[in-house]
Structures are given as structure tokens and as C-alpha cells.
Amino acid sequence: MNIDKHIQSKQTRENKTTGKDIVKRTKRKYRCRVRSPETIRRTKQIRRSKANARERRRMHNLNEALEKLRRILPQLPDEPKLTKIETLRMANKYIYALRQILSSGQEEETISTTHHFISR
């Protein structure tokens, strides 16, 4: 390979129709730093531990949000804690029941109607 080709960042040639120089850029080839296997291993380990920490935070936030949702949903005192999917399904039914109550204009029997929709 020609060393001058790598050193030059621009080449010019004359445009025959206008008489102006056109700048043609050539790509520079950068040397990659050679890393030792130990450095590569350490880098991968650091990336993995950061990804694990992000995932733990994500799951913690998700579980916290589900716990808040469980506290909002009506539940009998002796019932066991709802699973994640049960919580989401119950919330869906509860929202549907509340929407039905609002659309029908009922103020009486709200609790029994809500319980009826949720227990389906």
C-alpha cells in the first residue's frame, strides 16, 4: 500500500467543465488499539455488571409499581397476594367496571357492581 495515500486527507483534481478544483476526500485508516485478553475480559465483565445493575433497577421499579397497583385494587382481607399477571388482569377488570359505572350514571350499588365485574 502507498503510505502517501493514507497520510493525505484530501486529493484535488481539476473539473474540466468549470475549471474549478474539486476536493475529493479519502478515508483515513485509524489504527485500532491492541488490547490484551485480560483487558477485554475486564471490559466485558464491567459491561455485564452494569447491565445487571440496570436490569435489577428495572425489575425493582416494576415490582414497586405493581405493589402500588395492588394497594389500589379492591381486595378481600383474607385473600393471598395477587401475582403480577393477576394484578394486571384485576386492574383491567376494575377499570372496565369503573368505566361502566361512569357511563351508566349509577351512584348507588357502585360497590356491588364493581365487585360483580371484578369477580368475573
C-alpha positions as CSV (number, residue, x, y, z in Angstrom):
1,M,0.0,0.0,0.0
2,N,1.1,3.5,-0.7
3,I,1.9,5.4,2.6
4,D,1.2,8.8,1.0
5,K,-2.4,7.6,0.3
6,H,-3.0,7.1,4.0
7,I,-1.4,10.3,5.1
8,Q,-3.2,12.6,2.7
9,S,-6.7,13.5,3.8
10,K,-7.6,15.3,0.5
11,Q,-6.9,14.9,-3.2
12,T,-7.8,17.5,-5.7
13,R,-8.4,17.3,-9.4
14,E,-9.5,19.8,-11.9
15,N,-13.0,19.8,-13.1
16,K,-12.7,20.2,-16.9
17,T,-16.1,21.8,-17.4
18,T,-15.8,24.6,-14.9
19,G,-12.1,24.8,-14.4
20,K,-12.5,24.7,-10.5
21,D,-10.8,22.3,-8.2
22,I,-13.0,19.5,-6.7
23,V,-12.0,18.3,-3.3
24,K,-12.2,14.5,-3.1
25,R,-11.7,13.2,0.4
26,T,-10.2,9.8,1.1
27,K,-11.0,7.8,4.3
28,R,-8.4,7.8,6.9
29,K,-7.5,4.4,8.3
30,Y,-7.2,4.5,12.1
31,R,-5.2,2.1,14.0
32,C,-7.2,0.1,16.5
33,R,-5.6,-0.2,19.9
34,V,-4.5,-3.7,20.5
35,R,-6.0,-4.9,23.8
36,S,-4.8,-7.7,25.9
37,P,-7.1,-10.6,26.6
38,E,-7.2,-9.5,30.3
39,T,-8.4,-6.0,29.3
40,I,-11.0,-7.5,27.0
41,R,-12.2,-9.8,29.8
42,R,-12.3,-6.9,32.3
43,T,-14.2,-4.7,29.9
44,K,-16.8,-7.4,29.3
45,Q,-17.1,-8.1,33.0
46,I,-17.7,-4.4,33.7
47,R,-20.3,-4.1,30.9
48,R,-22.1,-7.2,32.2
49,S,-22.2,-5.9,35.8
50,K,-23.6,-2.6,34.6
51,A,-26.3,-4.3,32.5
52,N,-27.2,-6.5,35.5
53,A,-27.5,-3.4,37.7
54,R,-29.8,-1.7,35.1
55,E,-31.9,-4.9,35.0
56,R,-32.2,-5.0,38.8
57,R,-33.3,-1.4,38.9
58,R,-35.8,-2.0,36.2
59,M,-37.3,-5.0,38.0
60,H,-37.3,-3.2,41.3
61,N,-39.2,-0.3,39.7
62,L,-41.7,-2.7,38.0
63,N,-42.3,-4.6,41.3
64,E,-42.8,-1.3,43.1
65,A,-45.3,-0.1,40.6
66,L,-47.2,-3.5,40.8
67,E,-47.3,-3.2,44.6
68,K,-48.8,0.3,44.4
69,L,-51.4,-1.1,42.0
70,R,-52.2,-4.0,44.3
71,R,-52.8,-1.5,47.1
72,I,-55.3,0.5,45.0
73,L,-57.3,-2.5,43.8
74,P,-60.2,-3.7,46.0
75,Q,-59.4,-7.0,47.7
76,L,-60.8,-9.1,50.4
77,P,-58.8,-9.1,53.6
78,D,-58.1,-12.9,53.7
79,E,-57.1,-13.2,50.0
80,P,-53.5,-14.1,49.2
81,K,-51.3,-11.6,47.5
82,L,-52.1,-11.3,43.8
83,T,-49.4,-12.4,41.3
84,K,-48.1,-9.9,38.7
85,I,-50.4,-11.2,35.9
86,E,-53.4,-11.5,38.3
87,T,-52.8,-7.9,39.4
88,L,-52.8,-6.6,35.8
89,R,-55.9,-8.6,34.9
90,M,-57.7,-7.4,38.0
91,A,-56.7,-3.8,37.2
92,N,-58.1,-4.2,33.7
93,K,-61.4,-5.6,35.0
94,Y,-61.5,-2.9,37.7
95,I,-61.0,-0.1,35.2
96,Y,-63.7,-1.6,32.9
97,A,-66.1,-1.8,35.8
98,L,-65.5,1.8,36.8
99,R,-65.9,2.9,33.2
100,Q,-69.3,1.0,33.1
101,I,-70.4,2.7,36.3
102,L,-69.5,6.1,35.0
103,S,-71.2,5.6,31.6
104,S,-74.4,4.3,33.2
105,G,-74.5,7.2,35.7
106,Q,-75.1,4.9,38.7
107,E,-74.1,6.1,42.1
108,E,-76.0,3.5,44.1
109,E,-74.8,-0.1,44.1
110,T,-71.3,1.0,43.0
111,I,-69.5,-1.4,45.3
112,S,-71.7,-4.4,44.4
113,T,-71.4,-3.7,40.6
114,T,-67.7,-3.2,40.8
115,H,-67.4,-6.5,42.7
116,H,-69.6,-8.2,40.2
117,F,-67.4,-7.1,37.2
118,I,-64.1,-7.9,39.0
119,S,-65.2,-11.4,40.1
120,R,-65.8,-12.5,36.5
